[in-house]
Structure formats: C-alpha cells, structure tokens
Amino acid sequence: MNKRRRNRLKEQDGNQSGKVGWRVNEWADAVGICRASVYNLLADGHIRSVKSGSARIITTSPAAYLASLAGEV
C-alpha cells in the first residue's frame, strides 16, 4: 500500500496510529478493559472484527470506540 493510500485511510477513520487491525489483547490494553469485555462488545455489535485463520482481528479502532462512548454521554 502506498503512502498516499495509508494517509487517506487514516483520515477516513480518524486512526492516527496507522493500524487497521488489532489483536484482542492489543485492543483490550489500548482501551483499558479485559479480554472478556472485548468479546462482550463484539457479541453486542459495538465493535467489529474479522477472522484470519484462528486469529480474531478487531477492525474498530480503539479511538473510534472511545469517541463513540463520548457521544453517548
């Protein structure tokens, strides 16, 4: 992926880290919650993920999720 495409993707989702996928442990650490809570958020449809082999990859950025919480207050 070229640099221009990466920058455009960052602008679209507000993700400044440049990542587009997180392992469950990474995502949980970034948000400050436990793995079980991440799976509950997935089950409730609050965040999205894909499977790659046996790995679950969270596609909702931690920043986007936290921003959505700020909008609920």
C-alpha positions, -999 to 999 in steps of 0.1 A, spaced: 0 0 0 15 34 -9 19 63 15 -9 83 -1 -34 54 4 -24 49 40 -28 86 48 -63 86 32 -73 56 52 -61 73 84 -82 104 75 -113 83 69 -114 65 102 -96 91 124 -70 65 133 -37 83 137 -17 51 146 -19 39 110 -32 5 122 -63 -10 107 -65 -42 128 -57 -51 164 -54 -85 182 -79 -88 211 -51 -83 237 -38 -52 220 -73 -37 217 -81 -45 253 -49 -29 265 -55 2 244 -90 7 257 -81 -4 293 -106 -33 296 -102 -71 299 -104 -96 271 -138 -108 282 -152 -73 279 -139 -71 243 -157 -103 234 -189 -90 250 -186 -58 229 -182 -80 198 -212 -101 207 -233 -70 213 -222 -55 180 -205 -24 195 -172 -32 177 -164 -52 146 -139 -79 138 -127 -104 112 -111 -138 115 -78 -145 98 -71 -182 104 -76 -187 141 -68 -151 149 -96 -126 157 -87 -91 144 -106 -61 157 -113 -37 129 -129 -9 150 -101 14 162 -98 19 200 -100 57 193 -133 53 173 -148 32 200 -139 56 228 -152 86 207 -185 68 203 -187 65 241 -182 102 244 -211 108 221 -234 87 244 -230 109 274 
